[in-house]
Amino acid sequence: MLHLQKRIAKLRRSVLAVASLFVLALSPALALETKADYALMMDAQTGVVLFEKNADARMSPASMSKLMTVLMAFEALESGAISPDDTFFVSDDAWRRGGAGSGGSTMFLNARSQVEVRNLLRGVIIQSGNDACIALAEGLAGSEAAFAQIMTERAQELGMSKSTFTNATGLPDPEHKTTPRDLAILARTLINDHSKYYPLFSEREFTWNKIRQTNRNPLLYANIGADGLKTGHTSESGYGLVASAEQNGRRLILVINGLDSKRERAREARKLMTFGFRNFQRDLLVEAGQEVAAFPVWHGDQDSVKVTTDRRFDIVTPRSGRRKMVATVTYEKPILAPISKGDRLGVLKVTLPNLSSQEIDLVAAEDVGKGNALGRAISSLVYLIVGD
């Protein structure tokens, strides 16, 4: 009986230690306002949202939705389905709806010409050419309508749950909608998964058909580390921008839309980016492999299992003050043996006022085998008496 009482007390101490782990503090996020109707700012590495305004409201993205067209082309290139040297045909429809006579953004492609994929991509990214978008869509899927359906399906797979695409260009359509959060997910995918082709977004000019056009992203010229991504404007959407910048190893993603002018778009984008870099930082909380806690184990050859993280855990925090940050560990109970090293057993979660939660899986740092029959019987009795 004495052995049983000691075991119960030990298990209770383990549970209390887990429950009280990592009570730290940081200041709440600083106040920030924007004239944009829609906005979201995200830390690119962690995905933590630093600021948002109507971030989940569906809106007309205008040419910012061309980022989805670009993603589809990048994925086709990296899968080997196409190569940069492949040529795509410029149909009469692409020329008529997106070419020089359309009145919209254009690469100035010639009808019925053959153009390399590498140049079409520059025409989309740098010149925002509607003709280049349609040529890519028809070359990849046979028709723009089929391509738009594939765009929507791929967006859903990426977690862009509120996005629907009806064309490759972003030209106005009542069903062509997305959200700031979805566009941030898209930008993060382009940055993190397509480093080979992402530098195209930082090119400042491109000449086609002897017509030189400059990149419309105002932050490329602001000397704040910006290297992408895409502007947008229609009378319905207002002026918008999906942007990314990197300073001292930290990268931010910004989405804004619904502004009244190019000047206002540039001013708000720079203000928000500057605020993000000045007022937030990324800190190491747990090293990869660092022991975080010990969880109680039932029916095992030992009473507890050490848990750790399988990678380093960086968190985003405000630079000023250290209040009201709480980190907690949770796990599903009971944890039954046998356990293999690397098994996911719980979650370490960090919360800060006005920031999205940050979490990482906790995994077993060791193997735990099954106990003998007597030990398992005692574990079952303890569980009935005190729970887990």
C-alpha positions in Angstrom: 0.0 0.0 0.0 2.9 2.4 0.8 4.3 1.7 -2.7 0.9 2.5 -4.2 0.6 5.8 -2.3 4.0 6.9 -3.4 3.2 6.1 -7.0 -0.1 8.2 -6.8 1.8 11.1 -5.3 4.5 11.0 -8.0 1.9 10.9 -10.8 0.1 13.9 -9.2 3.3 15.9 -9.1 4.0 15.0 -12.7 0.6 16.3 -13.8 1.0 19.5 -11.8 4.4 20.1 -13.3 2.9 19.8 -16.8 0.0 22.0 -16.0 2.3 24.8 -14.7 4.9 24.7 -17.4 6.2 27.8 -19.1 4.2 30.7 -17.5 6.0 33.6 -19.0 4.8 37.1 -20.1 4.9 39.7 -22.8 3.1 42.9 -23.6 -0.1 42.9 -25.7 0.3 43.8 -29.4 0.6 47.5 -30.0 -2.2 49.5 -31.5 -2.1 49.8 -35.3 -4.5 51.3 -37.8 -4.7 51.4 -41.6 -6.8 53.1 -44.2 -7.1 49.9 -46.1 -10.5 48.2 -46.0 -8.8 44.8 -45.8 -5.4 43.9 -44.3 -3.3 41.1 -42.9 0.4 41.1 -41.8 2.1 37.7 -41.1 5.5 36.5 -40.0 6.5 34.3 -43.0 8.5 31.7 -41.1 6.0 30.9 -38.3 2.7 32.0 -40.0 1.8 34.1 -36.9 -0.5 36.9 -37.8 0.7 40.2 -36.4 -2.2 42.4 -37.6 -5.5 41.9 -39.4 -8.5 43.9 -40.5 -11.4 42.1 -42.2 -8.9 39.3 -42.9 -11.6 36.7 -43.6 -13.9 38.9 -45.6 -14.3 37.9 -49.3 -13.2 40.6 -51.6 -12.3 41.2 -55.2 -8.6 40.7 -55.5 -8.0 42.2 -59.0 -4.5 41.4 -60.3 -3.4 40.0 -56.9 -5.1 36.8 -57.9 -2.5 36.4 -60.7 -0.3 35.0 -57.9 -2.4 31.9 -58.2 -1.8 31.7 -61.9 1.9 32.1 -61.2 1.8 29.3 -58.6 0.2 26.9 -61.0 3.0 27.7 -63.5 5.7 27.3 -60.9 4.3 23.9 -59.8 4.2 22.7 -63.4 7.8 23.8 -63.9 9.0 22.1 -60.8 7.1 18.9 -61.5 8.7 18.7 -64.9 5.4 19.0 -66.8 6.8 22.0 -68.6 10.1 23.8 -68.9 11.0 27.5 -69.0 12.0 27.1 -72.7 8.6 25.6 -73.8 6.6 27.9 -75.9 2.8 28.6 -75.6 0.5 29.8 -78.3 -1.1 33.3 -78.0 -4.6 32.8 -79.1 -6.9 35.4 -80.7 -8.9 35.4 -77.5 -5.8 36.0 -75.3 -4.9 38.9 -77.6 -8.4 40.3 -77.8 -9.2 40.3 -74.1 -5.7 40.8 -72.7 -3.7 42.5 -75.5 -2.9 46.0 -76.5 -6.4 46.8 -77.6 -8.1 45.6 -74.4 -7.5 48.7 -72.3 -6.1 46.7 -69.4 -2.7 45.6 -68.2 -0.9 43.9 -71.0 2.4 42.4 -72.0 1.8 43.5 -75.6 1.9 40.0 -77.0 1.2 39.5 -80.7 -1.7 37.3 -81.6 -0.9 33.8 -82.9 2.7 34.1 -81.7 4.7 31.5 -79.7 6.2 32.8 -76.5 8.5 31.0 -74.0 7.1 30.2 -70.6 9.9 32.1 -68.9 8.9 35.3 -70.7 5.2 34.8 -70.1 5.9 34.5 -66.4 7.8 37.8 -66.5 4.9 39.3 -68.4 2.6 38.3 -65.6 4.8 39.1 -62.6 6.4 42.3 -63.8 4.0 43.7 -66.3 0.8 42.2 -64.9 -0.2 41.2 -68.5 -3.7 39.8 -68.9 -2.7 38.4 -72.2 0.2 36.5 -70.6 -2.1 35.1 -68.0 -4.6 33.8 -70.6 -1.8 32.3 -72.7 -0.4 30.5 -69.6 -3.9 29.2 -68.7 -4.6 27.9 -72.2 -1.2 26.4 -72.5 -1.4 24.6 -69.1 -5.1 23.5 -69.1 -6.4 24.0 -72.6 -8.8 26.8 -71.7 -9.0 29.6 -69.2 -12.2 28.2 -67.7 -10.6 24.8 -67.1 -7.6 26.5 -65.6 -9.7 28.5 -63.3 -11.4 25.4 -62.0 -8.0 23.8 -61.3 -6.9 27.1 -59.6 -9.8 26.9 -57.2 -9.2 23.2 -56.4 -5.5 23.8 -55.7 -6.4 26.8 -53.5 -8.7 24.6 -51.4 -5.9 22.1 -51.0 -3.6 24.9 -49.7 -6.1 25.9 -47.1 -7.4 28.9 -49.0 -10.9 27.9 -48.1 -12.8 31.1 -49.0 -11.2 31.5 -52.5 -12.9 30.9 -55.8 -11.4 31.7 -59.2 -13.2 32.2 -62.4 -10.4 33.4 -64.6 -6.6 33.7 -64.7 -6.4 37.5 -64.7 -8.4 38.8 -61.8 -10.7 40.8 -64.1 -14.0 41.6 -62.4 -16.4 38.7 -61.9 -19.0 38.3 -59.1 -17.7 34.8 -58.3 -14.0 35.7 -58.4 -13.2 36.2 -54.7 -10.6 35.7 -52.1 -9.6 37.0 -48.7 -6.5 38.7 -47.2 -5.8 35.5 -45.2 -6.0 33.3 -48.3 -3.7 35.6 -50.2 -1.2 35.5 -47.4 -1.3 31.7 -47.5 -0.7 31.9 -51.2 2.2 34.3 -50.8 3.8 32.1 -48.1 3.6 29.1 -50.4 5.3 31.0 -53.2 8.1 32.1 -50.9 8.7 29.0 -48.9 8.1 26.3 -51.6 9.4 28.0 -54.8 12.7 29.6 -54.0 14.0 28.8 -57.4 11.6 31.0 -59.2 10.6 33.5 -56.5 13.4 35.9 -57.4 11.3 36.8 -60.5 9.2 38.9 -58.3 12.1 41.2 -57.4 12.9 42.1 -61.1 12.1 45.8 -61.6 11.5 46.0 -65.3 10.9 43.8 -68.4 10.8 44.8 -72.1 8.7 42.9 -74.6 7.9 44.0 -78.2 10.3 46.9 -77.6 8.0 48.2 -74.9 9.6 48.6 -71.5 7.5 48.3 -68.4 8.4 48.6 -64.7 7.3 46.5 -61.8 4.3 48.2 -60.1 5.2 47.0 -56.6 6.0 50.3 -54.7 7.9 48.6 -51.9 10.6 47.4 -54.3 11.8 51.0 -54.5 11.4 51.7 -50.8 14.7 50.3 -49.5 13.1 48.1 -46.8 14.1 44.7 -48.0 11.0 44.1 -50.2 11.4 41.5 -53.0 7.8 40.7 -54.0 4.9 40.1 -54.8 2.0 41.7 -56.7 -0.2 44.8 -57.0 -3.9 44.9 -58.0 -6.5 47.5 -59.0 -9.9 47.7 -60.4 -12.7 50.2 -59.7 -14.5 47.6 -57.7 -11.5 46.4 -55.6 -9.6 49.7 -55.1 -5.8 49.6 -54.9 -4.3 46.5 -53.3 -0.9 44.8 -52.7 0.5 41.5 -51.7 4.0 42.2 -50.5 7.0 40.6 -48.7 10.1 42.0 -47.3 13.1 40.5 -45.3 15.3 42.3 -42.8 18.0 40.7 -40.6 16.7 37.2 -41.4 13.1 38.0 -40.6 10.5 38.0 -43.4 7.0 39.5 -43.3 4.1 39.1 -45.6 1.6 41.9 -46.0 -1.8 42.0 -47.8 -3.8 45.2 -48.2 -6.7 46.1 -50.4 -9.4 48.7 -50.8 -7.3 51.8 -50.9 -8.1 55.0 -52.9 -4.9 55.6 -54.9 -1.5 54.3 -55.8 0.1 56.8 -53.4 -2.1 55.7 -50.5 -1.3 52.1 -51.3 2.4 52.8 -51.2 2.2 54.9 -48.0 0.1 52.3 -46.1 2.2 49.4 -47.2 5.4 51.0 -46.1 3.9 52.1 -42.8 2.6 48.6 -42.0 5.8 46.9 -43.0 8.0 49.3 -41.0 5.7 48.8 -38.0 6.0 45.0 -38.2 9.8 45.0 -38.3 10.2 47.6 -35.6 7.7 46.2 -33.1 7.9 42.5 -33.3 10.7 40.0 -33.1 11.2 36.2 -33.3 12.6 34.5 -30.3 13.8 30.9 -29.6 11.6 29.2 -27.0 12.7 25.6 -27.3 15.7 24.0 -29.0 15.1 20.9 -31.1 15.4 17.9 -28.8 15.1 19.9 -25.6 13.2 18.1 -22.9 9.9 20.0 -22.2 8.0 17.8 -19.7 7.3 14.3 -18.5 3.9 12.8 -19.1 2.4 10.0 -16.9 2.3 6.6 -18.6 -0.1 3.8 -17.9 0.6 0.1 -18.2 4.3 0.8 -18.9 7.6 -0.5 -17.6 8.1 3.1 -16.3 5.8 5.6 -14.8 6.4 8.5 -17.1 7.8 9.4 -20.5 10.0 12.5 -21.4 8.7 14.6 -24.2 10.5 17.0 -26.5 10.1 18.8 -29.8 11.4 17.4 -33.1 12.5 20.8 -34.3 13.3 24.2 -32.8 10.4 26.3 -31.7 10.6 30.0 -32.6 7.9 32.3 -31.4 6.9 35.8 -32.5 6.7 38.4 -29.6 6.3 42.1 -29.3 9.6 43.9 -28.8 8.4 46.1 -25.9 7.4 44.8 -22.5 7.1 41.2 -21.1 3.5 40.6 -19.9 0.7 38.2 -20.4 2.3 35.5 -22.4 1.2 32.0 -21.4 2.6 28.7 -22.6 0.7 25.5 -21.8 1.2 21.8 -22.5 -1.7 19.6 -23.2 -2.0 15.9 -24.0 -4.7 13.3 -24.6 -5.1 10.9 -21.6 -4.5 8.2 -20.7 -1.1 7.7 -22.4 -0.8 3.9 -22.7 2.4 1.9 -23.3 4.0 0.8 -25.4 5.4 4.1 -26.7 8.0 4.6 -29.4 10.5 7.4 -29.5 9.1 10.1 -31.8 5.4 9.3 -31.2 3.3 12.5 -31.0 1.9 12.7 -27.5 0.9 16.4 -26.9 1.1 20.0 -27.9 3.0 23.0 -26.5 0.9 26.1 -27.1 1.9 29.8 -26.7 -0.7 32.6 -26.5 -0.2 36.3 -26.5 -2.9 39.1 -26.5 -3.9 40.1 -30.0 -1.7 37.5 -31.7 -2.7 34.2 -33.2 -1.7 31.2 -31.0 1.6 29.5 -31.7 2.1 25.8 -31.1 4.3 22.8 -31.7 3.9 19.0 -31.3 5.5 17.3 -28.4 6.9 13.9 -29.1 8.3 11.0 -27.0 12.0 11.4 -26.3 12.4 7.7 -25.4 10.8 4.3 -25.9 8.6 2.9 -23.1 7.7 -0.7 -23.1 4.8 -2.6 -21.6 5.0 -3.3 -17.9 4.4 -6.8 -16.4 0.9 -8.0 -15.6 1.1 -6.9 -11.9 2.2 -3.4 -12.9 -0.5 -3.1 -15.4 -3.1 -4.1 -12.8 -1.8 -1.5 -10.4 -1.9 1.1 -13.1 -5.5 0.3 -13.8 -6.4 0.5 -10.1 -4.6 3.9 -9.8 -6.5 5.2 -12.9 -9.8 4.2 -11.3 -8.9 5.9 -8.1 -7.3 9.2 -9.2 -7.8 9.3 -13.0 -5.0 10.5 -15.2 
